[in-house]
Amino acid sequence: MYSHIIVGARDLTLMGRFYERVLAEIGLEVMADENDGGPPGKGWQRPGQRWPQFFVQLPFNGQPAAPGNGTQVSFACDSREQVDAAWAAALANGGSDEGSPGVRARYAPDYYGAYCRDPEGNKLCFVHAVGL
């Protein structure tokens, strides 16, 4: 289990708008802005949670952010409809298609996923399956 995921951003405004629209489709809420002593960023959390589950931030080392080769952030969704909605929101807000929604039986008979990249090239997956 993970605590939270951080994705680096070159354009925090662009990435903030993208994730705000996409993550709303799967029930994550934007956190109140707070200065934690690190570089500027924006966080999302499940309602009622204390800590962020996902964060977009300028890199700590001051170097430009770059997507990781072979790196993917996968979001568990409550339904196939959430998968569809998040993927559609991603494409409508500057993301690019990496695999339309559908069953990926090679993973599990009920694995329903969709893949895209955010505006800065980070690969994302939205998935629904029993037990996630």
Helices and strands as residue ranges (DSSP letters): E 5-8, H 12-24, E 29-30, E 41-45, E 54-57, E 72-76, H 80-92, E 96-103, E 112-117, E 123-128
